[in-house]
Amino acid sequence: MGIDIYPPIIYERELSTPTFGAEIDDACKAIHDACKGWGTDESGVIEALATRSPEDRYKISLHYKEIYDKELKDLMKKEVGSGDFGTALQFLALPSDVAECAMLKKACDGIGTSERILYPILCGRTNKEMEILKKTYFKTYTKDLGKKLDGELSGNLERFVFNCLQGAEEEYDPQYHTEDKAKEDAEYIYKNGQGKWGTNEKNMFKVLIASPTEHLEAMNRAYADKYGYTLPKALEKELSGTVGDAACFEVGLKLKPYETIAELIKSACKGIGTDELLLTTTLIRYQHIMTKVMMAHIDLFGKSVHERVRSECRGNYRKALLAVLNSVWPEDV
């Protein structure tokens, strides 16, 4: 199976009600005081919210509503707007799964769909997290996520994403997922890709998405041994555009998850101009596993994610993202 990016509290909430200690009380009061009166103390809000773990932010979002009868996300939008800084705080004001739903909605708002935001959220997820995401989206917006995406995507990308939405990755079974099956599936991928005049994407997608990590690793070895390319390289050759990026991301999250996320962070900062929404969603979504992502980023690129944020972002937006990073990997300054 892939990696879990939700903190444990998201899985446990149906079994027990979270308790709120003095630290959560203090954070809620600090946010309230920072937003009280004329003007907003942005530094106070960053300190109270962006420096917290995903578990604490989950509790803060619930407890703030209990104390002040106001949704924290709505307060952030009112106080700091919907620019890059305001958008980051609105996402931080929500539980992890609800934040992802808000990210999906924002990616679909306005003219055109931001596919670069959609596919990292929807591809490479565990079956359980995909189930949570779909349920949360319906509960939050009273609309089926699949129906929403049906109006936003088209072609092979739509086909790929809808395969991911099924949450149908097989459970690894060494009696079924044998070396022979890995060779058979690797050949199937080849015959529907490099070995075919015109790629049969539909057949490739089903095998890639259904394969558990251990089986995909064996397929990757078998493919490289027989055809001289790894599966990611073969996908790069056969698939172009966003669907190629999505397929490589799906496979990457199963084979090298932390390196794949590190490369996603780099891609948000690549070229002329930063994709602030992609950077924001990536850093907030993966905060729970950011320690391993940071190590992979340093190994791959010789610099920390902090350094990227410092060079690409400005003002309170930069302060907020650095606070998120420092909560898991304190920066030496």
Disulfide bonds with the S-S distance in Angstrom:
none
